[in-house]
Amino acid sequence: MSLALVSAEFLTAIAMIILLIGVPLFVIAIIAVVTGYLQHDAEQYLDELENDAPTREEK
């Protein structure tokens, strides 16, 4: 019940600050995870292509 001792304007201001900081950080984290996954997947795909490609001696 300690929230009843705090004014509504103060809680609104705190909520706005949390949203202004938290939402962009969450979006940046999601973008970083997706980018890391795509980079890892691309590296694996290129490694597979390099290993499966015939060399000059095999041609």
Secondary structure, 3 states (H helix, E strand, C coil): CHHHHCCHHHHHHHHHHHHHHHHHHHHHHHHHHHHHHHHHHHHHHHHHHHHHCCCCCCC
